[in-house]
Amino acid sequence: SMEITDSYFDSEKCNLAFEGKTGIATISNSPAQTTDAMQSSSTYGNWDFIDTWRIIGESYPRLSWFAGSLAEVVVKTASLEDFVYDGNEKMPAVNSVTLYETALDEGTDYTISYQNNVNAGTAIISICGIGAYSGCKLVSFEISPVNVAASIAAIDNQVYSGDSIAPNISVLVADTVISPIDYRLIYTNNINAGKGSVQVVLTGNYSGSAKADFIIEKAPSTILELPTAKDVYFGQTLADAIIEGGDANVEGSFVWSKSDVIPDIINKGYEITFIPADAQNYLAATAIIPLTVKRNIIVFTYGKDTLQ
C-alpha cells in the first residue's frame, strides 16, 4: 500500500520501467524525466526551493546545506609532484577554488591550512569554508623520503649466549646519528660464535641501506668441580693417570693438557683442560689438579744358584 509521490529519475540515464505500480508501491506524478527537466525547478512541483532545495548551474537539485558545502569545489594548485623530505614544510600554492563554476575568495569564503607536510608520507591541503560556506575539501600530495648514504658505527664484539644476538648499533647519515624510528634492522648469522652481520634499511624520512659485520666470541666455560687423577708410578706419563669425575657449566670432558709429560715424584700438580662438547661456541678451561707419583719397588728373589 506504499504511495510514492514527487520522486523522479533521469530517464536518459536510467532505464527503468515504471507504469504506475510496481510490487506493493503505487507511483504517481510521472517519475521518468529527461536530463533537462531534472535540472529545472519547475519539474518538482511540491519541492521547497527556498529553504530546502537548490539548483546551482546545470545540476540536479541539492539540499541547501550541501549546496553551501565545499565538498565539491574544484581546486587548482601548483604542482603536487616531486616533493622530497628536507626537514622543511611543503606548502604548494592554491591557485583557485571554484564551486559550481563560481570562483570563491580566500579569507572570505574559505581558509587554507596544511597538515603532515614536513615528514615523508601523505600531506594534506585543507580548504575549509567560512562565511556562507561550510565543510572542507582535502587535497593530498606525497613527500618522498630523501635518498642518503648511511653508515653503521663500529660494533663491539659480542659473546655467545645461545640466543639470537642483536647488538645496539648507531646509524649515521652525514656523521649524524639518526633515530631508530628511521630504519629497520635485519640480522643474519647472529646466533653461533663467529662473524654475524646486520643490514640497515632506512625508512620514514630516509631511503637507502648499509651493512656491517660484528664478531660473536665464544663463551667461557667454567669448571665447577675439579676431577681427580689416579696414581701413577714414576716413569709413567700423564696419559697413564686416569682422570675421573669433575663438573663444568656445560657438557664436555677433562684431559691432561700435556699427556706425554712424565710427572715428578714430588710435584705441585699438573694442568688439565676442560674441552666443551660444543667447541664452536665455548672456550676451553684449565686447572691444576694434584697427582700422586709412586716410587718403583725393586724386589730381589734369591734362588739356589741364581739371583733374580
C-alpha positions, 0 to 999 in steps of 0.5 A: 500500500506504499504511495510514492509521490514527487520522486523522479529519475533521469530517464536518459540515464536510467532505464527503468520501467515504471507504469504506475505500480510496481510490487506493493508501491503505487507511483504517481506524478510521472517519475521518468524525466529527461536530463533537462527537466531534472535540472529545472525547478519547475519539474518538482512541483511540491519541492521547497526551493527556498529553504530546502532545495537548490539548483546551482548551474546545470545540476540536479537539485541539492539540499541547501546545506550541501549546496553551501558545502565545499565538498565539491569545489574544484581546486587548482594548485601548483604542482603536487609532484616531486616533493622530497623530505628536507626537514622543511614544510611543503606548502604548494600554492592554491591557485583557485577554488571554484564551486559550481563554476563560481570562483570563491575568495580566500579569507572570505569564503574559505581558509587554507591550512596544511597538515603532515607536510614536513615528514615523508608520507601523505600531506594534506591541503585543507580548504575549509569554508567560512562565511556562507560556506561550510565543510572542507575539501582535502587535497593530498600530495606525497613527500618522498623520503630523501635518498642518503648514504648511511653508515653503521658505527663500529660494533663491539664484539659480542659473546655467545649466549645461545640466543639470537644476538642483536647488538645496539648499533648507531646509524649515521647519515652525514656523521649524524646519528639518526633515530631508530624510528628511521630504519629497520634492522635485519640480522643474519648469522647472529646466533653461533660464535663467529662473524654475524652481520646486520643490514640497515634499511632506512625508512620514514624520512630516509631511503637507502641501506648499509651493512656491517659485520660484528664478531660473536666470541665464544663463551667461557666455560667454567669448571665447577668441580675439579676431577681427580687423577689416579696414581701413577708410578714414576716413569709413567706419563700423564696419559697413564693417570686416569682422570675421573669425575669433575663438573663444568657449566656445560657438557664436555670432558677433562684431559691432561693438557700435556699427556706425554709429560712424565710427572715428578715424584714430588710435584705441585700438580699438573694442568688439565683442560676442560674441552666443551662438547660444543667447541664452536661456541665455548672456550676451553678451561684449565686447572691444576689438579694434584697427582700422586707419583709412586716410587718403583719397588725393586724386589730381589728373589734369591734362588739356589744358584741364581739371583733374580 
